[in-house]
Amino acid sequence: MEKKKDVLNREEFVNTITEFVHTLSDLKRGCSFAIDGKWGNGKTFLLEMLEDRLREQQSETTADNQYFLFHYNCWQYDYYEEPAVAMVSSLLDAVKEEEKVFGGTIDGPVQASWVIAKEEVKKMAGKFVENRIGFNLIDTIDAVKKKETKLEEEEKSFDKLFAFKETLDYTRESLKKIAEQKTLIFVVDELDRCIPSYAIRVLERLHHLFSDLNNVVVIIAVDGTQLEHSIKEIYGPET
């Protein structure tokens, strides 16, 4: 496959981000940050450059790739009503793809670390299935708040909300276990193409799942101006 040409000279910018991520990884620090650019300015191309660079990085101690790198295309997975389900689905697709690439030929630390990651991701997915997560959580909360449902339905809604929180907590613990092996990088792309309400929910779930996790780096490509408009559209012009 022919490598795309960097006609806008983004190399220096990518180098800066790469060094920043390396530093975070060496310190086992968690961090979330955004790459801001208007729609059509080439954020996806830049992320592809960055991901290629990070995949090449080898650990000096294990000779294994230094990172677990996952790419989450919000727009591609937006048929999942609940963004948390979409995120776990993207993780699952990534480990399946890794299996195809490596096949049965890998050994040593590479195999060991990916086996652990694969098992933890499958457990996450299983937890969502077990608790039947994927309903419209926002509508459920609004219905309970407005007291438009009967007491029995409120109790049922509470059970669903409790199961949802339990599932998110379980997923966070699995992410921690993966990050104990090597730095987990979660790249979020195409947020601009999602409808405003869904984009906000994606950001909320990213916070619920990844905030304050050590050795986990979340990189979000976003149009800051459009995001500001989305927030004001949902929460009011004074927000």
N, C-alpha and C positions, 0 to 999 in steps of 0.2 A: 504494500500500500504506500503510495507516494506521500511523503510528509508535506503538510501544508506550509506555505511560505509565510514568514512573519513580516509582511510588507509594512506594518505600522511600528516595527521595532519595539515589540513588547518584551524583548529578552531581558532587559535590565529590570523591569518591573517584576517579571516572573522570578528572576534571580533573588530579588529582595524578599519576596514572599517565601520562596523556598528556604532561604537562610533563616527567616523568622520561624518557620515551621520546624526546621532542624533544631533550633535553639529550644523551642517548646518541648520537643521530643526528648532532647538530652536532659532537660530538667523534669521530665514527666509531668509537665503542667497541662492543665486543660484551658481551652480558650475558644471563644467564638468571635469571628469577625466577618465583615462584609466587604466585598469588592463592588464598589458603586460605579454604575455607568448606565447611560440611557439605553433604552431598547434599541437593538440593532448596532450597538457600538462594538460588538465582538467579545462580549463577556464569556460566551461559551467557548470560543476559540482560545481565549486566554486560559480558561480552566483546563482545556485539553492539553495545552502546553505545560501547565503546572502539574497536572496529573502524570503526564509522561515523565517529567523531571523527577517527581517523587517516587515513581515506580522504579526508577533506576538506582535510587539510593540504597546502598547496602550497609548493613550493620557491621562494624569492625569486629564485634565480639562473636557474632553467630554466622557471618557471611550470608545471612538471610536478608531479604528485603526488610527495611526498617519499619515499614508501615503496613497496616491493614487499610486499604483505600477503598471507600465506597462512594459511588456516584448516584445521587438521588435527583432524578428529573421530575420536579413537582407536576409539571403539565402532563407528562407521559403517564403518571400514576394517579391522575386526579379522578379516575373512575372509581377509586375507593373513596367513599363518602367521609370516612374517618382518616385524616392524614397520618395518624400513628400506624394504622394498618398499612398504608402506602409505604411508609418508611421501612417497616419491617419487611415488607414484600421486596423492596429494592435491595435490602441486605441479603435476603434469601436468594434473589436472582444473582447477586454478585458472587456468593459462595458457590452456586451451581456453575457459574461461568468459570470460576477458578478451577473447579473440578475438571471441566472440559479442557482447559488450557494445560493443566498439569497431567491429567489422566492418572494412571497408576505409577508413573515413573519417578515422582518426587520422593525424597527421603530426608532423614535428618531433621533439623530444626524447622525447615520450611514446611514439611508435612505435619509435624507435631503442632505447630502454631495454627495452621489452617484447619486441622482436624478439630481443635478446640473451638475455633471461631465458628466453624460449620455447625458443630453440635449446639453451641449456645444460641446461634441464630435460629436453628430449627426448634429449640425449646421456646424461644420468644414467639415464633409463629404459632406453635402449638397452644401457647397460653391464650393468644387472641382467639383461636378457634374454640378452645375449651370454654371460655367465658362469653363467646358469641359477640365479640366486640366488632362494631362496624355500623351500628345504628346512628341516627342523627342525634348526637349528644346535645347539641345546642338547643334543638327543639324540645328535647326532653326536659332540660333544665328550665327553659322558658315556661313550659306547661306547668311544672311544679311551682315555679315562682308565682304565676298568675292564678294558681289554685283552680285551674280549669279541669282538673282530674279528680276522681274520687279517691278516698283514702287508700283503698286497696291498690289503685294504680300508682299513687305516690310512693307507697311502700315498694312496689315492683320497680319503679324508677330509681328509688334509692338503692335497691339491690344491684341494679345495672351500673349505677354510678360507682358504687363500692367495688364492684367487680372490675370496672374500668380502671380505677385508681390502683387496685391490686395488680392488675396487668401491667400498668405503667411502671409500678415499683419493681415488679419482677423483671421487666425489660431493662430497667436501669441497672439492676444487679448483674444481668447477663452482659451488658455493655462493659461494666466494670471488669468482669472476668476476662473478656476479650482484650481490654486495654492493659491487663496485667501481662500479656504476652508481648505486645508491642504497640506502638502508638496507633490509635484508631483515628482515621481522618474521614470525615463525612462531608462530602462536597454537595452543596444544594444548588441546582441550576433551574432555569426557566420559571422562577417565581413570578416574573413579569407577565407571563402568559396565562396565569391563573386568574380567575375572577377575584375581585378584592376580598370578599368574605372568606374565600378558601385560602388565599395567600396569608391572611392574618392568622387563620387557624393553623396553618403550617408553621408559622413562627412560634405560636403558642406551644405547639407540640414539640418543636425543637427545644424550647426552653424546658418543658416538662421532662423530656427524655435525657437531654445532654448537659444541662446546667450543672456546674460544680463537679464534673467528673474529671478525675486526674488522667492525664495521658490521652485525652480525647480532644481533637481539634475539629471544629465545625466551621466550614468556609461557605458563605452564602453569597451568590451573585445576585445583585439587586439593583433596581433603579430607585434610588432614594427619593426622588421627586414623586414618582408614581406611587411609591409606598406611602408617602405622606398624604397624598390625595386619597388613597384607599382608607387609611386610618380616619381621616376627617369624614369620609363618606359614611363610615360605619358608626363612629363615636361622636360625630358632630364637628362643625367647622372651627370651634374654639379649642379642640384637642391639640 
